[in-house]
Amino acid sequence: MEATTDAVAQAEAAVELGIETLRGDIRDRILDNICRQMPCWTKMSEHEQRLMIGRCDEVAGKTVREAIKIVAHQGFDHLVVSTGKWTVKDGLKLEVGASGSVDDITKLAEHGAKPAVLVLAEPSVFFGQRADAVADKDQPDLPIDEDSEAEDGDEEGDEDDADRSPLPEPPARENRSRRTREPANA
């Protein structure tokens, strides 16, 4: 049990949470602390691992969105809006758009024409990542190109490659008469 706890602590220490990479950092922590610790991870195909990485990415994105809402709104009723036209004349006038859901309409109606605080928080600011999460390949890359380059390099100066044909020359045919077994020249 202590070995698992140590591995989790090491994985958490390896990935610091960053502002612009928050979603990717959370995804990596989920992968490192849960998925990659499971014995079945190495037995999964590359496709299955990619599906799992995608699910972790979705969970991390939802977590960031919800965390932004909690921190920005601190328990107050809130509407998710898009800012529209605004003007500066006798104060700031701003048009916003929001979904027409019953929940949003109810919140706005209950709040009425009272003052409100507009918090400008864009969750996508936190959706970066340090690097893509990579699934283990089902089969390793074949070193075909590396071997042929090494062999080609050893043969410098042996023969001129332009003189060599990849196919052997066909055997010389004797000219024989079709009617006899004697050579045609005889």
BALOLO-316636 format. One record per residue (C-alpha): x, z, y. Coordinates in steps of 0.1 Angstrom, whole numbers, plus 5000, padded with zeros to 4 digits. Layout:
XZY/...
# end
This chain:
500050005000/502950085024/504449745018/501249565029/501049795060/504749715069/504149335064/501049355087/503049555114/505849295112/503449005116/501749175146/505049245162/506148885158/503248745177/502648885212/499348795228/499748565258/497248465285/497348095280/497848115242/495348395234/493148195210/496048055191/497748405190/494548565176/494248275150/497848325139/497348705135/494248635113/496248395092/499348605090/497648945084/494848835061/494948475047/498648435040/498748785025/496248684998/497748584965/495348284963/496748124995/499647964978/497347834951/495047664976/495347294981/496647175015/493047065023/491647405015/494247575036/493447345066/489747435062/490747805063/492947745094/489947575110/487647865103/490248115117/490547895148/486747905153/486648285148/489548325173/487748105199/484448295196/486348625199/488048505231/484748395246/483048725237/485948925250/485848745283/482148815287/482649185279/485549225303/484149015331/480649155330/481349515319/477849565306/475949405335/473349135329/475048795333/474348425333/476848165322/476747905350/478447595362/479347595398/478047295418/478047205455/479147465480/479547475517/481047705542/478747735572/477448075583/478848215551/479348055517/476447875501/476847785465/474647595440/474947685404/473447555372/472547735340/470647675308/466947715311/466747965283/464148235284/466848495284/468548345315/465248295333/464248655325/467548795338/467348595370/463748695376/464449065370/467449055393/465548885421/467048805455/469349115455/473149085460/475148995429/478848955421/480048615409/482948645385/484848325382/486148345346/486948025326/487448105289/489247775283/492247915302/492948135272/492447855246/496047745242/498447805213/502147845208/502147595179/499747435155/498947625124/500247425094/498947425059/501447415030/501947065017/500547004982/503646804974/507046814991/508246495009/510346274987/513846225000/513845844992/514945735026/517845985028/519245884994/519145505002/520845565035/523645765019/524245494992/524245215019/526845405039/529245425009/529445045003/530944945037/533344655033/532844604995/530944274997/529144075024/525444165020/524443815032/526143655001/524343874976/520943764965/518544034952/517543804923/519943674896/520543294897/518543104870/520542974840/521742614843/519442374825/520742094805/519241754812/517741644779/515541354771/512041464761/512041224732/515341324716/517441624713/520441444726/521541504762/520241234785/523741134797/524941034762/
# end
